[in-house]
């Protein structure tokens, strides 16, 4: 998940450099959403592992 967020971030940067504002904004938004999903899943995984460990 984090890999895809980084890929879309790089696509957004490249699109912004070449002047494709709409594509850059879309790719940046997708990257933000994927990063948030990654964070939620990572926190949930840590909490579940803490609860199971006891």
TAVEN-V90031 format. One line per field, one symbol per residue. ss: DSSP state (a for helix, b for strand, c for the rest). Layout:
# TAVEN-V90031
ss->???
This chain:
# TAVEN-V90031
ss->caaaaaaaaaaaaaaaacccaaaaaaaaaaaaaaaaaaaaaaaaaaaaaaaaac
